[in-house]
Amino acid sequence: MDKEQVKKALAELKKQPKRKFSQSYDLIINLKNIDIKQNPFDFFVTLPHPKGRKIKVVAFVDQLLREQAKANCDLVIEEKEFENYKDKKVMKKLAESYDYFIAQATLMSKVAATFGKVLGTKGKMPNPKLGCVVPPNANLEALVKKLNLTVRLTAKKGTNLQCLVGKEEQSDEEIIENILTVYQSVMKQVPNETQNVKDVLLKFTMSKAVRI
């Protein structure tokens, strides 16, 4: 898949009726010749440009990162407040309301003990591979900026990967670069590259999909 193919698909997609609101671009990559039960996919891709939706971040920190967390995250939960989330309903609401969870490394064992069962089930435990388990001197502003450019792709039952790649008002160039970044990342995850891709589709929030 190359830039020209994506450009043609974008032009085709824009021929569809306009909506009264700003739609998102959804990229769908359908896989083939892969046993998803044996080889499920769950990975993150950092895009070069915005994906069109601001994320919400929770930070588990102590006084060393408190001020940074308050300045850059949507919710700060200190160790003394962990007790407030022991009720399963409260914890489930927390997991469903926020996209990413950051934990100060020195608190990680306590975070796991208190929040692990619910956040783990939702796939939202602070992820060290994504940089979400941080030292007490971490730069949270840079991390949150990165998370705002990050998309998660999962295929655990079906054989399709899907994610946001931008908003209607963004330039074609930005959307194309985001799409190619995701596609190239998928190529690194599948065992036989293009032989494992059935097709690649692009659609708006409320539109028919166009094949790239």
MDAnalysis code that builds the backbone (N, CA, C; Angstrom):
import MDAnalysis as mda
import numpy as np

u = mda.Universe.empty(636, n_residues=212, atom_resindex=np.repeat(np.arange(212), 3), trajectory=True)
u.add_TopologyAttr("name", ["N", "CA", "C"] * 212)
u.add_TopologyAttr("resid", np.arange(1, 213))
u.add_TopologyAttr("resname", ["MET", "ASP", "LYS", "GLU", "GLN", "VAL", "LYS", "LYS", "ALA", "LEU", "ALA", "GLU", "LEU", "LYS", "LYS", "GLN", "PRO", "LYS", "ARG", "LYS", "PHE", "SER", "GLN", "SER", "TYR", "ASP", "LEU", "ILE", "ILE", "ASN", "LEU", "LYS", "ASN", "ILE", "ASP", "ILE", "LYS", "GLN", "ASN", "PRO", "PHE", "ASP", "PHE", "PHE", "VAL", "THR", "LEU", "PRO", "HIS", "PRO", "LYS", "GLY", "ARG", "LYS", "ILE", "LYS", "VAL", "VAL", "ALA", "PHE", "VAL", "ASP", "GLN", "LEU", "LEU", "ARG", "GLU", "GLN", "ALA", "LYS", "ALA", "ASN", "CYS", "ASP", "LEU", "VAL", "ILE", "GLU", "GLU", "LYS", "GLU", "PHE", "GLU", "ASN", "TYR", "LYS", "ASP", "LYS", "LYS", "VAL", "MET", "LYS", "LYS", "LEU", "ALA", "GLU", "SER", "TYR", "ASP", "TYR", "PHE", "ILE", "ALA", "GLN", "ALA", "THR", "LEU", "MET", "SER", "LYS", "VAL", "ALA", "ALA", "THR", "PHE", "GLY", "LYS", "VAL", "LEU", "GLY", "THR", "LYS", "GLY", "LYS", "MET", "PRO", "ASN", "PRO", "LYS", "LEU", "GLY", "CYS", "VAL", "VAL", "PRO", "PRO", "ASN", "ALA", "ASN", "LEU", "GLU", "ALA", "LEU", "VAL", "LYS", "LYS", "LEU", "ASN", "LEU", "THR", "VAL", "ARG", "LEU", "THR", "ALA", "LYS", "LYS", "GLY", "THR", "ASN", "LEU", "GLN", "CYS", "LEU", "VAL", "GLY", "LYS", "GLU", "GLU", "GLN", "SER", "ASP", "GLU", "GLU", "ILE", "ILE", "GLU", "ASN", "ILE", "LEU", "THR", "VAL", "TYR", "GLN", "SER", "VAL", "MET", "LYS", "GLN", "VAL", "PRO", "ASN", "GLU", "THR", "GLN", "ASN", "VAL", "LYS", "ASP", "VAL", "LEU", "LEU", "LYS", "PHE", "THR", "MET", "SER", "LYS", "ALA", "VAL", "ARG", "ILE"])
u.atoms.positions = np.array([
    [0.846, -1.196, 0.000],
    [0.000, 0.000, 0.000],
    [0.884, 1.251, 0.000],
    [0.600, 2.187, -0.904],
    [1.435, 3.388, -0.974],
    [0.591, 4.656, -0.871],
    [1.271, 5.783, -0.881],
    [0.631, 7.084, -0.692],
    [-0.443, 7.371, -1.739],
    [-0.173, 7.021, -2.993],
    [-1.124, 7.289, -4.070],
    [-2.421, 6.503, -3.900],
    [-2.301, 5.268, -3.437],
    [-3.490, 4.444, -3.206],
    [-4.369, 5.044, -2.111],
    [-3.722, 5.538, -1.070],
    [-4.467, 6.157, 0.031],
    [-5.120, 7.456, -0.445],
    [-4.398, 8.211, -1.255],
    [-4.907, 9.479, -1.788],
    [-6.179, 9.259, -2.615],
    [-6.166, 8.226, -3.452],
    [-7.334, 7.904, -4.282],
    [-8.525, 7.492, -3.419],
    [-8.249, 6.719, -2.375],
    [-9.323, 6.286, -1.473],
    [-9.936, 7.479, -0.744],
    [-9.102, 8.421, -0.335],
    [-9.597, 9.628, 0.333],
    [-10.512, 10.426, -0.599],
    [-10.082, 10.581, -1.846],
    [-10.878, 11.320, -2.832],
    [-12.222, 10.635, -3.054],
    [-12.213, 9.317, -3.105],
    [-13.444, 8.548, -3.300],
    [-14.370, 8.693, -2.094],
    [-13.792, 8.651, -0.912],
    [-14.573, 8.767, 0.321],
    [-15.259, 10.131, 0.417],
    [-14.588, 11.162, -0.032],
    [-15.121, 12.529, 0.069],
    [-16.272, 12.793, -0.894],
    [-16.521, 11.870, -1.802],
    [-17.666, 12.001, -2.724],
    [-18.982, 11.652, -2.028],
    [-18.879, 10.999, -0.878],
    [-20.083, 10.599, -0.154],
    [-20.740, 11.823, 0.500],
    [-22.049, 11.761, 0.782],
    [-22.782, 12.910, 1.343],
    [-22.136, 13.461, 2.611],
    [-22.078, 14.793, 2.704],
    [-21.509, 15.454, 3.883],
    [-22.492, 15.362, 5.036],
    [-21.972, 15.287, 6.227],
    [-22.793, 15.294, 7.435],
    [-22.731, 16.676, 8.087],
    [-23.626, 16.911, 9.032],
    [-23.673, 18.215, 9.687],
    [-22.694, 18.326, 10.841],
    [-21.888, 17.311, 11.036],
    [-20.890, 17.344, 12.108],
    [-19.553, 16.851, 11.549],
    [-18.510, 17.127, 12.290],
    [-17.168, 16.710, 11.862],
    [-16.984, 15.220, 12.134],
    [-16.804, 14.454, 11.076],
    [-16.659, 13.011, 11.226],
    [-15.191, 12.615, 11.433],
    [-15.020, 11.434, 11.992],
    [-13.683, 10.867, 12.143],
    [-13.396, 9.917, 10.993],
    [-12.114, 9.723, 10.718],
    [-11.686, 8.709, 9.764],
    [-11.401, 7.425, 10.540],
    [-11.986, 6.326, 10.100],
    [-11.721, 5.016, 10.690],
    [-10.973, 4.156, 9.687],
    [-9.869, 3.586, 10.119],
    [-9.103, 2.666, 9.277],
    [-9.394, 1.237, 9.729],
    [-9.692, 0.362, 8.767],
    [-9.980, -1.044, 9.079],
    [-9.046, -1.922, 8.253],
    [-8.295, -2.762, 8.923],
    [-7.396, -3.698, 8.241],
    [-7.896, -5.112, 8.532],
    [-8.402, -5.770, 7.509],
    [-8.902, -7.139, 7.647],
    [-7.776, -8.128, 7.353],
    [-7.578, -9.051, 8.275],
    [-6.476, -10.004, 8.169],
    [-6.942, -11.347, 7.596],
    [-5.999, -12.138, 7.143],
    [-6.304, -13.489, 6.652],
    [-5.122, -14.407, 6.941],
    [-5.361, -15.708, 6.835],
    [-4.309, -16.727, 7.030],
    [-3.630, -16.606, 8.393],
    [-4.428, -16.214, 9.403],
    [-3.901, -16.075, 10.768],
    [-4.887, -16.715, 11.737],
    [-4.374, -17.503, 12.663],
    [-5.198, -18.081, 13.719],
    [-5.183, -17.102, 14.900],
    [-6.239, -16.294, 14.978],
    [-6.308, -15.256, 16.019],
    [-6.310, -15.840, 17.425],
    [-6.919, -17.015, 17.595],
    [-6.938, -17.631, 18.930],
    [-5.525, -17.990, 19.387],
    [-4.712, -18.432, 18.444],
    [-3.326, -18.779, 18.758],
    [-2.427, -17.539, 18.808],
    [-2.740, -16.554, 17.959],
    [-1.901, -15.350, 17.867],
    [-2.752, -14.082, 17.936],
    [-3.319, -13.771, 19.104],
    [-4.109, -12.533, 19.218],
    [-3.208, -11.301, 19.097],
    [-3.796, -10.204, 18.632],
    [-3.028, -8.968, 18.474],
    [-3.505, -7.930, 19.486],
    [-2.573, -7.235, 20.087],
    [-2.872, -6.144, 21.005],
    [-1.612, -5.282, 21.084],
    [-1.611, -4.185, 20.337],
    [-0.404, -3.343, 20.304],
    [-0.782, -1.878, 20.092],
    [0.178, -1.010, 20.342],
    [-0.033, 0.429, 20.246],
    [0.781, 1.015, 19.098],
    [0.224, 2.061, 18.489],
    [0.935, 2.784, 17.428],
    [0.870, 4.274, 17.747],
    [2.014, 4.947, 17.716],
    [2.042, 6.392, 17.917],
    [2.024, 7.069, 16.551],
    [0.999, 7.869, 16.320],
    [0.805, 8.534, 15.033],
    [1.633, 9.817, 14.949],
    [1.971, 10.239, 13.721],
    [2.707, 11.506, 13.570],
    [1.813, 12.732, 13.743],
    [0.484, 12.538, 13.592],
    [-0.463, 13.659, 13.667],
    [-1.650, 13.284, 14.557],
    [-2.437, 14.269, 15.016],
    [-3.567, 13.975, 15.903],
    [-4.528, 12.949, 15.312],
    [-5.180, 12.206, 16.201],
    [-6.128, 11.174, 15.755],
    [-7.568, 11.665, 15.808],
    [-7.757, 12.861, 16.336],
    [-9.098, 13.434, 16.289],
    [-9.905, 13.341, 17.559],
    [-9.359, 12.752, 18.585],
    [-10.089, 12.650, 19.858],
    [-9.118, 12.796, 21.007],
    [-9.420, 13.762, 21.895],
    [-8.559, 13.960, 23.058],
    [-8.806, 12.829, 24.054],
    [-7.723, 12.283, 24.560],
    [-7.849, 11.179, 25.509],
    [-7.970, 11.701, 26.944],
    [-8.422, 10.825, 27.843],
    [-8.521, 11.163, 29.265],
    [-7.582, 10.252, 30.039],
    [-6.758, 10.872, 30.896],
    [-5.686, 10.150, 31.587],
    [-5.828, 10.250, 33.104],
    [-5.629, 9.110, 33.770],
    [-5.575, 9.057, 35.239],
    [-4.129, 8.826, 35.660],
    [-3.697, 9.512, 36.708],
    [-2.346, 9.322, 37.229],
    [-2.389, 8.862, 38.680],
    [-1.708, 7.742, 38.964],
    [-1.515, 7.256, 40.333],
    [-0.135, 7.735, 40.785],
    [-0.084, 8.735, 41.651],
    [1.204, 9.342, 42.029],
    [1.221, 9.710, 43.518],
    [2.428, 10.075, 44.002],
    [2.528, 10.652, 45.339],
    [2.954, 12.109, 45.196],
    [3.445, 12.703, 46.286],
    [3.750, 14.128, 46.266],
    [4.839, 14.508, 45.264],
    [5.692, 13.556, 44.884],
    [6.793, 13.856, 43.950],
    [6.284, 14.222, 42.556],
    [5.165, 13.659, 42.147],
    [4.624, 13.955, 40.816],
    [3.245, 14.609, 40.863],
    [2.792, 14.934, 42.052],
    [1.438, 15.454, 42.219],
    [1.156, 16.687, 41.348],
    [2.023, 17.684, 41.435],
    [1.764, 18.938, 40.717],
    [1.802, 18.739, 39.200],
    [2.787, 17.958, 38.736],
    [2.851, 17.655, 37.302],
    [1.597, 16.932, 36.835],
    [1.161, 15.968, 37.637],
    [-0.017, 15.188, 37.277],
    [-1.261, 16.073, 37.229],
    [-1.404, 16.961, 38.190],
    [-2.558, 17.867, 38.203],
    [-2.559, 18.792, 36.994],
    [-1.366, 19.163, 36.546],
    [-1.254, 20.074, 35.402],
    [-1.510, 19.377, 34.066],
    [-1.249, 18.074, 33.984],
    [-1.286, 17.397, 32.692],
    [-2.306, 16.268, 32.548],
    [-2.802, 15.756, 33.670],
    [-3.724, 14.613, 33.613],
    [-5.141, 15.045, 33.993],
    [-6.105, 14.212, 33.686],
    [-7.507, 14.553, 33.932],
    [-7.959, 14.191, 35.341],
    [-7.300, 13.209, 35.939],
    [-7.623, 12.810, 37.312],
    [-6.352, 12.327, 37.998],
    [-6.148, 12.799, 39.212],
    [-4.993, 12.377, 40.010],
    [-5.502, 11.597, 41.212],
    [-4.977, 10.379, 41.395],
    [-5.358, 9.557, 42.552],
    [-4.103, 9.246, 43.350],
    [-4.037, 9.796, 44.554],
    [-2.887, 9.534, 45.419],
    [-3.151, 8.284, 46.261],
    [-2.093, 7.734, 46.823],
    [-2.191, 6.473, 47.560],
    [-3.254, 6.530, 48.664],
    [-3.329, 7.644, 49.354],
    [-4.295, 7.773, 50.457],
    [-5.748, 7.729, 49.954],
    [-5.932, 7.917, 48.635],
    [-7.286, 7.906, 48.058],
    [-7.659, 6.557, 47.445],
    [-6.730, 5.616, 47.450],
    [-7.006, 4.293, 46.861],
    [-8.239, 3.641, 47.497],
    [-8.415, 3.877, 48.801],
    [-9.536, 3.290, 49.541],
    [-10.885, 3.663, 48.917],
    [-10.943, 4.863, 48.331],
    [-12.198, 5.365, 47.766],
    [-12.663, 4.564, 46.544],
    [-11.771, 3.739, 46.010],
    [-12.085, 3.023, 44.771],
    [-12.204, 1.507, 44.974],
    [-12.328, 1.082, 46.215],
    [-12.391, -0.365, 46.471],
    [-13.720, -0.979, 46.045],
    [-14.768, -0.146, 45.989],
    [-16.059, -0.635, 45.516],
    [-15.948, -0.958, 44.018],
    [-16.388, -2.154, 43.631],
    [-16.219, -2.624, 42.259],
    [-16.943, -1.736, 41.243],
    [-18.114, -1.234, 41.593],
    [-18.871, -0.372, 40.685],
    [-18.128, 0.942, 40.432],
    [-17.560, 1.481, 41.488],
    [-16.801, 2.734, 41.372],
    [-15.577, 2.512, 40.489],
    [-14.913, 1.384, 40.693],
    [-13.712, 1.081, 39.920],
    [-14.037, 0.833, 38.439],
    [-15.159, 0.144, 38.187],
    [-15.565, -0.113, 36.803],
    [-15.877, 1.195, 36.082],
    [-16.543, 2.104, 36.790],
    [-16.860, 3.411, 36.201],
    [-15.581, 4.166, 35.873],
    [-14.599, 4.068, 36.756],
    [-13.300, 4.704, 36.533],
    [-12.653, 4.136, 35.270],
    [-12.644, 2.817, 35.151],
    [-12.016, 2.152, 33.999],
    [-12.706, 2.513, 32.693],
    [-14.015, 2.656, 32.729],
    [-14.775, 2.958, 31.522],
    [-14.702, 4.436, 31.132],
    [-14.406, 5.309, 32.098],
    [-14.426, 6.754, 31.843],
    [-13.095, 7.317, 31.357],
    [-12.008, 6.543, 31.512],
    [-10.678, 7.053, 31.149],
    [-9.971, 6.104, 30.187],
    [-9.126, 6.692, 29.361],
    [-8.454, 5.922, 28.299],
    [-7.150, 5.284, 28.748],
    [-6.333, 6.060, 29.469],
    [-5.017, 5.570, 29.875],
    [-4.789, 5.832, 31.361],
    [-3.986, 4.950, 31.968],
    [-3.655, 5.066, 33.389],
    [-2.141, 5.065, 33.541],
    [-1.630, 6.088, 34.225],
    [-0.202, 6.238, 34.479],
    [0.047, 5.934, 35.953],
    [1.143, 5.244, 36.255],
    [1.472, 4.964, 37.657],
    [2.929, 5.286, 37.938],
    [3.158, 5.941, 39.043],
    [4.523, 6.146, 39.521],
    [5.073, 4.774, 39.912],
    [6.263, 4.454, 39.457],
    [6.823, 3.107, 39.631],
    [6.845, 2.661, 41.092],
    [7.100, 3.587, 41.991],
    [7.182, 3.252, 43.418],
    [5.827, 2.854, 44.004],
    [4.744, 3.158, 43.281],
    [3.397, 2.812, 43.751],
    [2.794, 1.647, 42.976],
    [3.526, 1.130, 42.002],
    [2.942, 0.168, 41.071],
    [2.406, -1.094, 41.756],
    [3.109, -1.601, 42.751],
    [2.630, -2.825, 43.428],
    [1.308, -2.565, 44.141],
    [1.155, -1.381, 44.731],
    [-0.095, -1.037, 45.414],
    [-1.218, -0.765, 44.412],
    [-0.860, -0.188, 43.266],
    [-1.847, 0.029, 42.198],
    [-2.358, -1.325, 41.709],
    [-1.441, -2.254, 41.501],
    [-1.813, -3.600, 41.021],
    [-2.723, -4.303, 42.032],
    [-2.383, -4.186, 43.319],
    [-3.176, -4.852, 44.359],
    [-4.580, -4.270, 44.471],
    [-4.698, -2.960, 44.312],
    [-5.998, -2.299, 44.478],
    [-6.841, -2.305, 43.205],
    [-6.208, -1.986, 42.071],
    [-6.960, -1.764, 40.830],
    [-6.776, -2.872, 39.794],
    [-5.854, -3.789, 40.067],
    [-5.458, -4.783, 39.066],
    [-6.574, -5.609, 38.462],
    [-7.484, -6.119, 39.304],
    [-8.533, -7.015, 38.802],
    [-9.413, -6.334, 37.762],
    [-9.813, -5.106, 38.026],
    [-10.717, -4.403, 37.106],
    [-9.960, -3.810, 35.925],
    [-8.887, -3.083, 36.192],
    [-8.136, -2.477, 35.090],
    [-7.496, -3.540, 34.193],
    [-7.066, -4.632, 34.802],
    [-6.465, -5.717, 34.028],
    [-7.456, -6.340, 33.064],
    [-8.681, -6.566, 33.550],
    [-9.743, -7.137, 32.715],
    [-10.068, -6.225, 31.537],
    [-10.000, -4.915, 31.770],
    [-10.309, -3.941, 30.720],
    [-9.100, -3.641, 29.832],
    [-7.942, -4.251, 30.158],
    [-6.732, -3.981, 29.385],
    [-6.189, -2.577, 29.601],
    [-6.423, -2.024, 30.814],
    [-6.039, -0.629, 31.058],
    [-5.053, -0.442, 32.207],
    [-4.427, -1.513, 32.645],
    [-3.384, -1.343, 33.659],
    [-2.257, -0.470, 33.088],
    [-1.608, 0.344, 33.940],
    [-0.479, 1.143, 33.452],
    [0.514, 0.260, 32.696],
    [0.782, 0.612, 31.458],
    [1.559, -0.246, 30.564],
    [3.002, 0.245, 30.447],
    [3.979, -0.528, 30.960],
    [5.376, -0.079, 30.884],
    [5.883, 0.050, 29.446],
    [5.366, -0.787, 28.524],
    [5.794, -0.700, 27.124],
    [5.384, 0.619, 26.490],
    [4.311, 1.183, 27.005],
    [3.818, 2.464, 26.494],
    [4.404, 3.640, 27.280],
    [5.218, 3.319, 28.290],
    [5.840, 4.371, 29.100],
    [4.958, 4.876, 30.215],
    [3.935, 4.086, 30.588],
    [2.964, 4.547, 31.580],
    [3.297, 4.162, 33.018],
    [4.418, 3.450, 33.221],
    [4.950, 3.234, 34.572],
    [6.186, 4.110, 34.650],
    [6.101, 5.164, 35.455],
    [7.089, 6.247, 35.365],
    [7.911, 6.425, 36.643],
    [9.148, 6.904, 36.496],
    [9.960, 7.219, 37.680],
    [9.460, 8.510, 38.329],
    [9.854, 8.768, 39.571],
    [9.378, 9.966, 40.272],
    [9.807, 11.291, 39.641],
    [10.766, 11.243, 38.701],
    [11.213, 12.484, 38.040],
    [10.746, 12.540, 36.584],
    [9.695, 11.810, 36.250],
    [9.215, 11.719, 34.862],
    [8.677, 13.053, 34.350],
    [8.689, 13.186, 33.010],
    [8.092, 14.349, 32.351],
    [6.691, 13.945, 31.891],
    [5.693, 14.249, 32.682],
    [4.327, 13.812, 32.380],
    [3.717, 14.575, 31.212],
    [4.155, 15.804, 31.014],
    [3.627, 16.583, 29.885],
    [3.951, 15.892, 28.558],
    [5.203, 15.456, 28.401],
    [5.624, 14.770, 27.171],
    [4.894, 13.437, 27.010],
    [4.712, 12.720, 28.120],
    [4.035, 11.428, 28.057],
    [2.584, 11.580, 27.631],
    [1.874, 12.543, 28.193],
    [0.465, 12.742, 27.840],
    [0.328, 13.176, 26.380],
    [1.263, 13.982, 25.903],
    [1.251, 14.375, 24.483],
    [1.390, 13.147, 23.595],
    [2.276, 12.249, 23.983],
    [2.471, 11.003, 23.226],
    [1.202, 10.148, 23.255],
    [0.584, 10.035, 24.419],
    [-0.622, 9.223, 24.544],
    [-1.760, 9.769, 23.684],
    [-1.802, 11.093, 23.515],
    [-2.830, 11.701, 22.675],
    [-2.647, 11.359, 21.201],
    [-1.437, 10.918, 20.840],
    [-1.155, 10.522, 19.459],
    [-1.160, 8.999, 19.293],
    [-1.502, 8.297, 20.352],
    [-1.404, 6.839, 20.341],
    [-2.751, 6.179, 20.087],
    [-2.742, 5.149, 19.241],
    [-3.942, 4.339, 19.015],
    [-3.620, 2.899, 19.398],
    [-4.654, 2.175, 19.805],
    [-4.483, 0.777, 20.183],
    [-5.207, -0.105, 19.180],
    [-4.544, -1.139, 18.704],
    [-5.158, -2.068, 17.766],
    [-5.227, -3.450, 18.404],
    [-6.421, -4.017, 18.399],
    [-6.602, -5.342, 18.995],
    [-7.391, -6.257, 18.059],
    [-7.015, -7.503, 18.057],
    [-7.775, -8.547, 17.350],
    [-7.610, -9.813, 18.179],
    [-8.636, -10.117, 18.959],
    [-8.556, -11.276, 19.844],
    [-9.593, -12.348, 19.494],
    [-10.634, -11.933, 18.779],
    [-11.675, -12.878, 18.352],
    [-11.857, -12.792, 16.834],
    [-12.194, -11.586, 16.351],
    [-12.328, -11.385, 14.910],
    [-10.978, -11.128, 14.265],
    [-10.956, -11.105, 12.936],
    [-9.683, -10.912, 12.222],
    [-9.573, -9.515, 11.620],
    [-10.120, -8.527, 12.323],
    [-9.978, -7.163, 11.813],
    [-9.363, -6.246, 12.873],
    [-8.531, -5.339, 12.411],
    [-7.928, -4.314, 13.258],
    [-8.549, -2.985, 12.860],
    [-8.951, -2.181, 13.844],
    [-9.615, -0.915, 13.523],
    [-9.163, 0.173, 14.477],
    [-9.005, 1.395, 13.947],
    [-8.628, 2.524, 14.806],
    [-8.963, 3.843, 14.131],
    [-9.025, 4.900, 14.939],
    [-9.175, 6.261, 14.425],
    [-7.850, 6.717, 13.830],
    [-7.931, 7.464, 12.735],
    [-6.687, 8.012, 12.158],
    [-6.788, 9.509, 11.894],
    [-7.832, 10.150, 12.425],
    [-7.930, 11.592, 12.252],
    [-9.357, 12.077, 12.115],
    [-9.481, 13.405, 11.905],
    [-10.791, 14.039, 11.749],
    [-10.917, 14.643, 10.358],
    [-12.155, 14.836, 9.952],
    [-12.492, 15.321, 8.613],
    [-11.797, 16.636, 8.260],
    [-11.629, 17.509, 9.272],
    [-11.057, 18.830, 8.986],
    [-9.537, 18.819, 8.830],
    [-8.893, 17.713, 9.144],
    [-7.436, 17.631, 8.972],
    [-7.064, 17.536, 7.500],
    [-5.824, 17.897, 7.201],
    [-5.367, 17.861, 5.811],
    [-5.215, 16.419, 5.333],
    [-5.344, 16.238, 4.019],
    [-5.150, 14.904, 3.439],
    [-3.773, 14.356, 3.785],
    [-2.791, 15.241, 3.781],
    [-1.407, 14.820, 4.034],
    [-1.276, 14.191, 5.422],
    [-1.900, 14.820, 6.418],
    [-1.845, 14.282, 7.787],
    [-2.536, 12.924, 7.875],
    [-3.708, 12.816, 7.256],
    [-4.458, 11.554, 7.290],
    [-3.676, 10.449, 6.592],
    [-3.095, 10.772, 5.446],
    [-2.306, 9.784, 4.693],
    [-1.127, 9.288, 5.522],
    [-0.413, 10.212, 6.164],
    [0.751, 9.826, 6.975],
    [0.318, 8.962, 8.166],
    [-0.811, 9.296, 8.776],
    [-1.314, 8.481, 9.895],
    [-1.677, 7.070, 9.430],
    [-2.357, 6.987, 8.287],
    [-2.758, 5.680, 7.753],
    [-1.538, 4.818, 7.439],
    [-0.560, 5.402, 6.771],
    [0.637, 4.641, 6.400],
    [1.432, 4.215, 7.632],
    [1.437, 5.041, 8.671],
    [2.122, 4.691, 9.918],
    [1.479, 3.462, 10.557],
    [0.146, 3.448, 10.596],
    [-0.566, 2.293, 11.164],
    [-0.313, 1.052, 10.315],
    [-0.433, 1.202, 9.011],
    [-0.260, 0.045, 8.111],
    [1.143, -0.556, 8.253],
    [2.156, 0.303, 8.281],
    [3.533, -0.190, 8.402],
    [3.756, -0.876, 9.753],
    [3.099, -0.390, 10.786],
    [3.202, -1.021, 12.107],
    [2.547, -2.400, 12.100],
    [1.421, -2.515, 11.405],
    [0.746, -3.809, 11.297],
    [1.633, -4.801, 10.551],
    [2.308, -4.323, 9.518],
    [3.201, -5.198, 8.741],
    [4.306, -5.810, 9.618],
    [4.684, -5.072, 10.664],
    [5.725, -5.582, 11.570],
    [5.162, -6.595, 12.567],
    [3.849, -6.578, 12.740],
    [3.217, -7.464, 13.721],
    [2.801, -8.807, 13.129],
    [2.370, -8.808, 11.874],
    [1.897, -10.057, 11.256],
    [3.083, -10.871, 10.745],
    [2.983, -12.195, 10.735],
    [4.135, -13.029, 10.376],
    [4.548, -12.976, 8.909],
    [3.560, -12.792, 8.007],
    [3.880, -12.856, 6.576],
    [3.509, -11.585, 5.816],
    [3.573, -10.464, 6.499],
    [3.336, -9.141, 5.912],
    [2.092, -9.104, 5.027],
    [2.201, -8.692, 3.770],
    [1.023, -8.475, 2.919],
    [0.206, -9.750, 2.707],
    [0.832, -10.914, 2.844],
    [0.094, -12.176, 2.678],
    [-0.938, -12.388, 3.786],
    [-0.789, -11.640, 4.868],
    [-1.742, -11.745, 5.972],
    [-2.805, -10.642, 5.938],
    [-2.812, -9.828, 4.891],
    [-3.793, -8.747, 4.779],
    [-4.806, -9.051, 3.678],
    [-6.068, -9.184, 4.074],
    [-7.143, -9.435, 3.112],
    [-7.476, -8.159, 2.349],
    [-7.741, -7.088, 3.089],
    [-7.967, -5.776, 2.469],
    [-7.838, -4.680, 3.524],
    [-7.756, -3.431, 3.026],
    [-7.655, -2.261, 3.903],
    [-8.769, -1.300, 3.496],
    [-9.573, -0.894, 4.475],
    [-10.723, -0.038, 4.211],
    [-10.623, 1.265, 4.992],
    [-11.214, 2.320, 4.432],
    [-11.264, 3.616, 5.098],
    [-12.696, 4.108, 5.063],
    [-13.161, 4.646, 6.187],
    [-14.523, 5.161, 6.232],
    [-14.617, 6.361, 7.163],
    [-15.685, 7.142, 6.975],
    [-16.030, 8.165, 7.944],
    [-16.872, 7.518, 9.036],
    [-17.135, 8.269, 10.110],
    [-17.957, 7.767, 11.212],
    [-19.271, 7.180, 10.697],
    [-19.919, 7.925, 9.793],
    [-21.194, 7.470, 9.235],
    [-21.115, 7.457, 7.708],
    [-20.445, 6.478, 7.184],
    [-20.343, 6.346, 5.723],
    [-20.052, 4.902, 5.361],
    [-20.175, 4.625, 4.104],
    [-19.763, 3.321, 3.603],
    [-18.247, 3.311, 3.530],
    [-17.671, 2.142, 3.681],
    [-16.211, 2.019, 3.614],
    [-15.725, 2.006, 2.164],
    [-14.541, 2.571, 1.971],
    [-13.894, 2.598, 0.664],
    [-12.635, 1.759, 0.749],
    [-12.410, 0.938, -0.234],
    [-11.222, 0.086, -0.225],
    [-10.000, 0.882, -0.688],
    [-8.900, 0.721, 0.039],
    [-7.655, 1.389, -0.351],
    [-6.894, 0.473, -1.306],
])
